[in-house]
Amino acid sequence: MEEMAQSTKTIFILAGQSNMSGRGGVIKDSHSNQKLWDRVVPLECQPHPSILRLSAKLKWEPSIEQIHADIDTKKVCGVGPGMSFANAVKERVTGVVGLVPCAVGGTAIKEWARGEELYENMVKRAKESVKDGGEIKGLLWFQGESDTSTQIEANAYRGNMEKLIENVREDLGLPSLPIIQVALASGLDDNYMEKVREAQLNINLPNVACVDAKGLDLKEDHLHLTTESQVKLGNMLADAYLKHFAASS
């Protein structure tokens, strides 16, 4: 394990809110009435010796579902897009795939502003991830549902997202860091959701790509992606990375 931690790593930051940290397979237990994960891990999300994650304690370890369990600690995590993404890109990158989970459910984009705890923790974890070698090759971002409750939040989303991209690139010293964001599949208000989606789909900055989650199956809460949808999303993110960024990385 120590030898693997020292080997070449291609590192991806996973950030945003609950659909990035994953609620796939999270169900309500009929006996206890508590939420729990059904522990179903699709083939595309199986662990592999060449896929690692950076734990909350900043240690590299084998990556297994639920990869955000020690990061997004106030809710029950399930399957997100991270493992299917990693399995889809692992044959096409240098060394092992290193995932840096940072997403926290229920968070608005203003909570990811420079100086806020979530942002600073993401930057800290990203910097720690390269201390023993490896390169950060992308930020996968799925967030915005919490910004669909008012017109003010929705209207401000594009400016806030562009500032986030500018800040994280500056603070990591990676001015061309690839950013792959996910356009929302769900929201709190349909009209405001479309405004946020419009912002996400139309950000015109270098090395920023967007995949569209609209149409992927949602759970009964009409907010969170199913396990199957998370697998599809991970593959969509991988396709976007390999198409737009892998050749130049």
TORPA-294337 format. One record per residue (C-alpha): residue in one letter; residue number from 1; x, y, z. Coordinates in nm, 4 decimals, padded with zeros to 6 digits. Example, Ala and Ser with C-alpha at 12.3 -4.5 7.8 and 13.67 -1.06 7.14 Angstrom:
<rs>
R aa   i       c1       c2       c3
R  a   1  01.2300 -00.4500  00.7800
R  s   2  01.3670 -00.1060  00.7140
</rs>
This chain:
<rs>
R aa   i       c1       c2       c3
R  m   1  00.0000  00.0000  00.0000
R  e   2  00.2806  00.2398  00.0824
R  e   3  00.4446  00.1577 -00.2498
R  m   4  00.1199  00.2348 -00.4310
R  a   5  00.0813  00.5648 -00.2489
R  q   6  00.4251  00.6698 -00.3732
R  s   7  00.3660  00.5745 -00.7352
R  t   8  00.2561  00.8143 -01.0067
R  k   9 -00.0974  00.9376 -00.9548
R  t  10 -00.3459  01.1093 -01.1831
R  i  11 -00.5621  01.3005 -00.9371
R  f  12 -00.9204  01.4234 -00.9629
R  i  13 -01.1033  01.6443 -00.7139
R  l  14 -01.4702  01.5565 -00.6576
R  a  15 -01.6683  01.8515 -00.5238
R  g  16 -02.0197  01.9908 -00.4979
R  q  17 -02.3191  01.8618 -00.3070
R  s  18 -02.5141  01.5414 -00.2520
R  n  19 -02.5375  01.4151 -00.6085
R  m  20 -02.1566  01.4222 -00.6211
R  s  21 -02.1052  01.2622 -00.2812
R  g  22 -02.3736  01.0120 -00.3815
R  r  23 -02.7156  00.9028 -00.2591
R  g  24 -02.7473  00.6081 -00.4961
R  g  25 -02.8884  00.3102 -00.3069
R  v  26 -02.9698  00.5085  00.0068
R  i  27 -03.3053  00.3812  00.1316
R  k  28 -03.5227  00.4142  00.4399
R  d  29 -03.5172  00.1026  00.6559
R  s  30 -03.8744 -00.0101  00.7234
R  h  31 -03.7918 -00.1319  01.0737
R  s  32 -03.5833  00.1512  01.2156
R  n  33 -03.7182  00.4261  00.9851
R  q  34 -03.3541  00.5318  00.9474
R  k  35 -03.1798  00.5876  00.6180
R  l  36 -02.9143  00.3365  00.5195
R  w  37 -02.7199  00.2330  00.2120
R  d  38 -02.8337 -00.0889  00.0419
R  r  39 -02.4660 -00.1798 -00.0208
R  v  40 -02.5288 -00.2673 -00.3855
R  v  41 -02.2103 -00.1919 -00.5803
R  p  42 -02.2501 -00.2127 -00.9591
R  l  43 -01.9775 -00.3759 -01.1649
R  e  44 -01.8671 -00.0355 -01.2949
R  c  45 -01.8076  00.0855 -00.9378
R  q  46 -01.6063 -00.2098 -00.8099
R  p  47 -01.2760 -00.1373 -00.6364
R  h  48 -00.9532 -00.1797 -00.8305
R  p  49 -00.5894 -00.1785 -00.7134
R  s  50 -00.5208  00.1249 -00.9332
R  i  51 -00.7936  00.3435 -00.7783
R  l  52 -00.7201  00.5271 -00.4530
R  r  53 -00.9000  00.7890 -00.2467
R  l  54 -00.7673  01.0525 -00.0082
R  s  55 -00.9332  00.9937  00.3272
R  a  56 -01.0581  01.2638  00.5629
R  k  57 -00.7331  01.2076  00.7527
R  l  58 -00.5381  01.2925  00.4347
R  k  59 -00.4120  00.9379  00.3794
R  w  60 -00.4233  00.7502  00.0502
R  e  61 -00.6197  00.4254  00.0709
R  p  62 -00.7988  00.1862 -00.1649
R  s  63 -01.1146  00.3535 -00.2935
R  i  64 -01.4393  00.1710 -00.2271
R  e  65 -01.7995  00.2839 -00.2132
R  q  66 -01.9055  00.4942 -00.0210
R  i  67 -01.6128  00.7192 -00.1119
R  h  68 -01.7549  01.0307  00.0578
R  a  69 -01.8620  00.8619  00.3814
R  d  70 -01.5981  01.0336  00.5972
R  i  71 -01.6377  01.3702  00.4180
R  d  72 -02.0148  01.4174  00.3844
R  t  73 -02.0749  01.2966  00.7386
R  k  74 -02.4133  01.4463  00.8287
R  k  75 -02.6050  01.2307  00.5818
R  v  76 -02.5885  00.8688  00.4675
R  c  77 -02.3786  00.8390  00.1537
R  g  78 -02.4272  00.5814 -00.1186
R  v  79 -02.3068  00.5461 -00.4758
R  g  80 -02.1884  00.8616 -00.6537
R  p  81 -02.0211  00.9092 -00.9916
R  g  82 -01.6627  00.8862 -00.8663
R  m  83 -01.5936  00.5143 -00.8894
R  s  84 -01.7530  00.4598 -01.2301
R  f  85 -01.5557  00.7617 -01.3539
R  a  86 -01.2307  00.6211 -01.2137
R  n  87 -01.2883  00.2757 -01.3595
R  a  88 -01.3645  00.4288 -01.6994
R  v  89 -01.0444  00.6378 -01.7141
R  k  90 -00.7961  00.4135 -01.5329
R  e  91 -00.6604  00.2477 -01.8476
R  r  92 -00.6030  00.5834 -02.0152
R  v  93 -00.4134  00.7743 -01.7458
R  t  94 -00.0637  00.7606 -01.6007
R  g  95 -00.0195  00.5473 -01.2897
R  v  96 -00.3039  00.5108 -01.0443
R  v  97 -00.6209  00.7195 -01.0284
R  g  98 -00.6366  00.9275 -00.7113
R  l  99 -00.9796  01.0564 -00.6071
R  v 100 -01.0040  01.3482 -00.3644
R  p 101 -01.3631  01.3537 -00.2315
R  c 102 -01.4737  01.6967 -00.1057
R  a 103 -01.8498  01.7162 -00.1724
R  v 104 -02.0999  01.7907  00.1041
R  g 105 -02.4759  01.7576  00.0658
R  g 106 -02.7133  02.0511  00.0855
R  t 107 -02.4493  02.3165  00.0192
R  a 108 -02.5071  02.6337 -00.1836
R  i 109 -02.2399  02.7813 -00.4073
R  k 110 -02.1854  03.0739 -00.1699
R  e 111 -02.0558  02.8164  00.0803
R  w 112 -01.7845  02.7293 -00.1739
R  a 113 -01.6525  03.0847 -00.1933
R  r 114 -01.2880  03.1513 -00.1135
R  g 115 -01.2492  03.1867  00.2616
R  e 116 -01.5427  02.9567  00.3419
R  e 117 -01.4744  02.6260  00.5170
R  l 118 -01.5787  02.4019  00.2272
R  y 119 -01.3621  02.5845 -00.0241
R  e 120 -01.0588  02.6038  00.2015
R  n 121 -01.0896  02.2355  00.2925
R  m 122 -01.1082  02.1422 -00.0761
R  v 123 -00.7926  02.3433 -00.1512
R  k 124 -00.6150  02.1955  00.1510
R  r 125 -00.7039  01.8409  00.0473
R  a 126 -00.6031  01.9064 -00.3127
R  k 127 -00.2631  02.0411 -00.2092
R  e 128 -00.2092  01.7482  00.0273
R  s 129 -00.2931  01.5017 -00.2510
R  v 130  00.0199  01.5896 -00.4511
R  k 131  00.2688  01.5991 -00.1648
R  d 132  00.4031  01.2513 -00.2377
R  g 133  00.3807  01.2805 -00.6155
R  g 134  00.1183  01.2896 -00.8820
R  e 135 -00.0668  01.5631 -01.0675
R  i 136 -00.4151  01.7086 -01.0316
R  k 137 -00.5755  01.6603 -01.3714
R  g 138 -00.9302  01.7760 -01.3126
R  l 139 -01.2069  01.9043 -01.0881
R  l 140 -01.5391  01.7249 -01.1235
R  w 141 -01.8152  01.9558 -01.0001
R  f 142 -02.1831  01.8689 -00.9401
R  q 143 -02.3651  02.1353 -00.7419
R  g 144 -02.6435  02.3865 -00.7777
R  e 145 -02.9620  02.2209 -00.6508
R  s 146 -02.9408  02.4359 -00.3368
R  d 147 -02.9279  02.7484 -00.5544
R  t 148 -03.2656  02.6823 -00.7190
R  s 149 -03.4945  02.8122 -00.4445
R  t 150 -03.4856  03.1869 -00.5248
R  q 151 -03.4369  03.4040 -00.8299
R  i 152 -03.1550  03.5952 -00.6609
R  e 153 -02.9513  03.2759 -00.6061
R  a 154 -03.0215  03.1454 -00.9559
R  n 155 -02.9302  03.4751 -01.1212
R  a 156 -02.6034  03.4916 -00.9260
R  y 157 -02.4974  03.1360 -01.0079
R  r 158 -02.2961  03.1992 -01.3222
R  g 159 -02.0865  03.4744 -01.1667
R  n 160 -02.0277  03.2687 -00.8544
R  m 161 -01.9242  02.9623 -01.0550
R  e 162 -01.6876  03.1588 -01.2746
R  k 163 -01.5287  03.3097 -00.9636
R  l 164 -01.4921  02.9658 -00.8082
R  i 165 -01.3108  02.8394 -01.1172
R  e 166 -01.0815  03.1430 -01.1163
R  n 167 -01.0063  03.1069 -00.7450
R  v 168 -00.9357  02.7342 -00.7387
R  r 169 -00.7036  02.7584 -01.0365
R  e 170 -00.5173  03.0460 -00.8754
R  d 171 -00.4943  02.8865 -00.5311
R  l 172 -00.3689  02.5545 -00.6693
R  g 173 -00.1304  02.7228 -00.9115
R  l 174 -00.2980  02.5424 -01.2014
R  p 175 -00.4223  02.8129 -01.4394
R  s 176 -00.5389  02.5566 -01.6974
R  l 177 -00.6935  02.3050 -01.4538
R  p 178 -00.9677  02.1158 -01.6400
R  i 179 -01.3122  02.1655 -01.4856
R  i 180 -01.5963  01.9304 -01.5757
R  q 181 -01.9249  02.0456 -01.4297
R  v 182 -02.2589  01.8689 -01.4347
R  a 183 -02.5722  02.0530 -01.5456
R  l 184 -02.8501  01.9827 -01.2986
R  a 185 -03.0928  01.6935 -01.3265
R  s 186 -03.3159  01.8278 -01.0493
R  g 187 -03.3834  02.1284 -00.8318
R  l 188 -03.6121  02.2865 -00.5758
R  d 189 -03.8015  02.5039 -00.8262
R  d 190 -03.8211  02.4202 -01.1957
R  n 191 -03.7947  02.7791 -01.3184
R  y 192 -03.4901  02.8589 -01.1084
R  m 193 -03.3387  02.5207 -01.1917
R  e 194 -03.3503  02.6122 -01.5606
R  k 195 -03.1756  02.9412 -01.4828
R  v 196 -02.8942  02.7560 -01.3036
R  r 197 -02.8740  02.4978 -01.5831
R  e 198 -02.8478  02.7796 -01.8369
R  a 199 -02.5550  02.9231 -01.6410
R  q 200 -02.3838  02.5844 -01.6205
R  l 201 -02.4267  02.5042 -01.9879
R  n 202 -02.3087  02.8450 -02.1052
R  i 203 -01.9989  02.9154 -01.8994
R  n 204 -01.7434  03.0059 -02.1627
R  l 205 -01.4030  02.9733 -02.0006
R  p 206 -01.0974  02.7840 -02.1265
R  n 207 -01.0729  02.4181 -02.0221
R  v 208 -01.4265  02.4050 -01.8841
R  a 209 -01.6595  02.1306 -02.0054
R  c 210 -02.0137  02.0443 -01.9031
R  v 211 -02.2100  01.7200 -01.9094
R  d 212 -02.5880  01.7314 -01.8858
R  a 213 -02.7553  01.5131 -01.6242
R  k 214 -03.1068  01.6110 -01.7290
R  g 215 -03.3093  01.3020 -01.8094
R  l 216 -03.1156  01.0665 -01.5844
R  d 217 -03.3475  00.8701 -01.3550
R  l 218 -03.4122  01.0178 -01.0124
R  k 219 -03.5061  00.8508 -00.6879
R  e 220 -03.8511  00.8909 -00.5329
R  d 221 -03.7425  01.2195 -00.3734
R  h 222 -03.7123  01.3704 -00.7251
R  l 223 -03.3773  01.5211 -00.6263
R  h 224 -03.1148  01.2485 -00.6123
R  l 225 -02.9834  01.0254 -00.8866
R  t 226 -03.0387  00.6509 -00.8645
R  t 227 -02.7431  00.4144 -00.8489
R  e 228 -02.7865  00.3325 -01.2182
R  s 229 -02.7918  00.7035 -01.3033
R  q 230 -02.4759  00.7642 -01.1034
R  v 231 -02.3000  00.4922 -01.3026
R  k 232 -02.4112  00.6607 -01.6249
R  l 233 -02.2996  01.0007 -01.4968
R  g 234 -01.9556  00.8696 -01.4047
R  n 235 -01.9186  00.7360 -01.7581
R  m 236 -02.0361  01.0690 -01.9025
R  l 237 -01.7760  01.2533 -01.6963
R  a 238 -01.5097  01.0067 -01.8086
R  d 239 -01.6074  01.0509 -02.1733
R  a 240 -01.5840  01.4286 -02.1353
R  y 241 -01.2430  01.4063 -01.9707
R  l 242 -01.1026  01.1679 -02.2299
R  k 243 -01.2474  01.3695 -02.5193
R  h 244 -01.1472  01.7182 -02.4077
R  f 245 -00.8507  01.6810 -02.1753
R  a 246 -00.6751  01.3449 -02.1727
R  a 247 -00.4674  01.4016 -02.4854
R  s 248 -00.3206  01.7237 -02.3466
R  s 249 -00.2708  01.6001 -01.9914
</rs>
